[in-house]
Every structure is written in structure tokens, then in C-alpha cells.
Amino acid sequence: MARMKARSAKGKRVAKDTWKSKVWYDIYTPQSFGGDVIGQTPANDPANLIGRISEISLRDLTNEHSKHMTRMYFKVDGVSGNNATSQFVGHDTTREYLKSQVRRRRSKINAIVEVRTKDGFKVRVKALVLTAVRARDHHKTEIRVRMEQIIKDMAKETPFAEFVHAMLMGGLGSKIYGDCKKMFPLKRVEIFKSEVIEFGKAAEAPVEEAAAEEVVEAAAAAAETQE
């Protein structure tokens, strides 16, 4: 615990607990993620909060137990009173989960692509395709090229908030799976990591409830399709 020394009335040095001067702030997700509290953090000055990163699992945010392996990261970008707002800056998937998906006599195809969304956000996306049987090099190349194109097309046609939901909830993976399985037998598709490189428009439009329900339904359908 951080402490600073101060002099007592008699001139002796005494320990002063600096935590007493700190204020606790609630960190909220953007409205496109529900505007929920995802954690608390202390600070002596609200300005010190700007840029702090908060982590939460997708399971805790959506109450979907199947999303326990996905971790989301939000960066504080504003403070009002005791409340701190944040921006989504990326996600990743636990290494243990990714290792558990790899099997013998199957091929693993990775793609890393930088895209720009309809509203100007630049995002680095990392995707993984697992084939049902071992693939030859030309099959891997064809699948990689196609998955990269699908990611670019979806980003170009959708605003940032919708694109992030597609990455996290299975819409993008389902699209890649549906197209690439026509080229070669597939087992699973994972959008296992993303990173926001440049921010576009500051204002984010809330996701309508009906659209959110469609995202959840799409995720469930994608999971059933890839089993």
C-alpha cells in the first residue's frame, strides 16, 4: 500500500494512508454494449483515469456461458462525476481454448487483416479456420484469401458497433464458415482477436433491442452450424 510520510505535532514522522484521498469511479461500457458497469477504479484526480484499460469476459457481459473464453478490453475516455465512460479497444481469446480446438489430421488457417469500418474505425482482425480434414497448400491459400475478403467487405459495409458485435457474437464467423465450406470441409471458424488501431466518429449509436436479439440468434445459429 502506497504511503507518504508527514510530521506530527511533536515533529515525529508518521505514516499517512494516501488511499483515503482516492475516489472510486464506476467504469461504464459504451451504449452499444449496453452501458453497463464493468468495474471500479480509484484515482486522486479524474484526469488520471483517462486511458486506463478495463477487462471483462464476454460471458460476464452477456450472461452467455459459451462466451467464457472471450475477453474484452475497454479504455476510459471520459469522466463525469464518479462515472467513467469507455471505448472498446479490442478483444482476445484464451490460449487454452484455442489449443483445445486444434486436432490431429486437421489444418489450421490463420488470417490477419486490417480493415476500416463504414464510420472510419481502423481495426486489426485475426481469424482462424479449422478444417474438418487435412488441407493442401492451395486449399489453405484459397480459404485465406476468401476469409480476408469477407472480413474487409463486412467492415466496409457496417459501422463500427455492428462490426464488433458481428466479430464477438458469431455473425462474422458464420459468414466465413458458410462461404468457405463450399470450397473445403470446415470444422470451425473463430475471430480470436481484434485491436482498434484508429478511432473514427466519436458518437456511437445505441444498438436497438431488436438488432441485439438478432445478433444473439445469429450467434446461436452459428454455434449449431459449426458443431
N, C-alpha and C positions, 0 to 999 in steps of 0.2 A: 504494500500500500504506500502510495506516494505521500511523503510528509515534508513539511518545511519547519524550520526552527524559528522560534520567536522568543523574546526576552520577557520574563515575568517581572512583577513589580520589584522583586529583590535582585534583579539582574541576572538570574539564572536562565539558561536556555531550556525551553520546554517544547515538546513536540506538538505541532498543530496539524490536525487532520484536515487536509485540503479537500477531501470528499464532501465535507459539509458545505462547501461553497459551490458544488456542482449541482446542476439542474438536470433532471431526467426528461428526455424527449421521446415521444412516440413517433415511430417511423411508419409512414403510410405508403402503400403501393400506388401507382398511377390509377386513375379512374378506369382505364381499360383493363386493369387487373382486379377491379372491384373496390379499390380504395380502402383496403383492409390494413389493420395494424399488423406489421410483421416483426416488430421488435422494439426495444427501447435502448437508448444510449445516453450516457451522461456527458455533459460539457460545461466548462466555465463560461464559455462565450458561444452564442449561437453560430457565429461565423466559423467556428472550428468544426461544425458538423458537415459543412459543405464538402462533398467529395468522399465522405465515408461510405463504405460498402457494407450492405446488409445481405445476408444469405438466408434462404428459406427453401425447403423442399417443395416440389410441386404437389406432393401428396398433402402436405400441411396447408397449402394454399387452396386446393380444390377439393380436399377430402376424398380423393380417389386413391385408394391404396395401391393401385397398379403403377402409380407415378412416383413411388418412393425413391427410385434411383436417379431422378432428375433434380438438380439443384439450380436455383435461380438466383441471380445477383442483381441488386438494386443499389444505385448510387444516389445519395442525398443531394438534392439540387435546390432546396429552398426550406425556409423555416418561418413559421407563423405561430407566435405564442409558444406553446410547448409541443407543437406538432411539426414534424419534418416531412416534406414531400420527397419523392424519389423518382428516378427513371430506371427502366430496365436496361441493363448493360450487357447481359449475356446469360448463358446457361451452360451447364455441362452434365455429363452422365458419369456415375461412379464406375471406376475401373473394374470393380468386381462384377458388376452387371454385364459389362461389355465382354469380359472374359468368359462369362457363363454362357454367352450366346454363340461363341465360336466352337465349332465341332470339326472332327476329322472328316476328310473327304468332302469338304465344302470349301468354297472360295470366299475370301473377304475382299471387298472392293471399296476403297476409300475415295472420297472426293472432297476437295477444299475449294470453295468458290467465294469470291467477294461480289456482292450484289448491291444494288441501290433500289430502295423501295419507291413506290409511287410518290410519296411525300418527301423524298430526299434523304432518308436514312441509309447510311452505308453499313452493311453487315457482312461479317465473315462467317460463313456457314460450313460446318463439317458434317458430312453424311457418310453413312456406312450401309452397304448392301451385303447381305449374306445369301449365297446361292444355296439351292437345295442339293446340288451335286457339284463336283469339281468342274470349274470352268476353264476353258483355254484362254490364252492371252488375247486373242482377237475378240472373244466374247466380253472379257473384262473391259477392254478399251471401248467397245460399243456401249456397254452399260454405263460406264463412267461418263462418256460424252453425253448420253441421253439424260442421266440424272442431273448433270450440271446445267443442261439446257432447261430442264423442268424447274429447277430452283431459280434460275435467272428470270424465266418467264413469269413465275408466280410473284416474285418480288416486284417486277416491273409493273404488274397489273394491280397490286394491292397496297394499301397504306401500311405503315409500319406495325401498328397494333394488330391488324388482321394477320399480317405475315408471321409475327411472333406467335400468335395463337395457333396458326397452322403448323409451325415448327414443333411447338410443345405438345399439342393435343392430338397430333397424328394426321392432320389433313395433308400436309406436305409429303410425309412418308407414304401415305396411302396413294397419293397421286403417282409417286415414283414407282411404287410397287405395281400398281395397275398397268402402267405403261411398259415397264421393263420386264415384267413376267412374260410378255408376248415375245420377247427376244430370247429369254433363257429362264429356266425354272428357278424361282427365288424362294427363300425361306423367310427373310425378314429385312426390313428397312428401318434404320434408326437415324434421326437427325440428332447426333450425340453431343454437339457443341455449337455455340454461336458466340459472337462477340461484336458489339456495336462499335464501329470504328469512327463514324461521324454521325452527328445528330442532325436531323432535318428540322421540320417545323416543330416549334415548341409545344403548340397546343395539340392535345390528344383527344379525340372524340371518344366518349364512352361507348363501349360495346353494348348494343341493345340486348335485352334478355333473350329475345327470340334467336338472335345470332349466336349468343352464348350456348343456348340449348342445342343449336345445330352443330356447334363445334364439339360438344360433348358426345352427341350422337355419332358424329363422324369419327371421333377417336375410338368409340366402342366398335364401330363397324370395321375400322382399320385393324384393330386388335384381333377381331374374329377372322378377318381375311388373311392375316399373316400367320395365323396358327397353323 
